[in-house]
């Protein structure tokens, strides 16, 4: 008898993940380059995103109002300067 996985991993390719986030595929590629985006995985030569990791990324931007600074930051897809 096989055991069922309580959380089946749902993986999306770059274009699918970008559509889910409302971004372009190129923007996600830039996030990977700069290290500012969601966690991703490399399977062979393919880049895939777990839907649960994308949800974590979206939750980082959660705010209740314009005066709510939140507890985390979602960075733009650009090179971050080191201080």
N, C-alpha and C positions, 0 to 999 in steps of 0.2 A: 504494500500500500504506500502511495506517495504522500508526502506531507505538502500541504499547500502553503505558499508563501503569504504571510499576512499583508505584505505590501509588495505587489509586483512592480518591478522597476519599469517605468515608461520612459523610453529614450526618444529624443527628437533630434533630427539633423539640424544644421544651422538655419536653414531657410524656415523650417517649421517653428523652431524656438524663437526666431526673430519675429515671425508673424504673431506668435502668442504674446510676445512682449510689446508689440507695436513698433518694432524697430526694423531697420533694414538688415539684411544678412551681412553687408559690409560693415555696419556699425558693430555687430557682434564680433566680427573678425578683428576690428580695431580694439575692442575691449580685451580680446585674448592677447593681442600684441602688447598692450599696455598694462595688463594685469588688473584692470578696473572692472571687469565684468563678472558674470555668474560663473560658478564652477562648471567645468566641462571635463569630458573624458575623451581620450584618444583610443579608439579600437582599430588597430592596424593603422591605416591612413585616414580613417574617418573620425571626424569630430562629432560627438553627441552630447546632448544635455539631458539630465534627469529632470523630469517635470517638478519633482520635489525641490531640487536645487534652484530652479527658476522661481518657484513660489517663495523661497527664502529671500531671493534677490528682490522680488516685488514687495515683500513685507518690510524690507529695510526702508522703503520710501513712504511707509504708512504715516500719515499725519491726520490730526483731528481738525486743524484749522491752519490758517496762514501764519498764525503766531506760534504754532507748535513746531519746535525745532527738531523734535524726535530724538531718538537715542542713537541713530546710525545714519550714515551718509551713503547715498548712491552717487558715485562719481561719473562724470562725463567720459566719453571715449576719447581721451586725449592723454598725452604723456604727462605724467605727474612729476613735478620737480622735487628733488630731494633737498631737505634743509640741513 
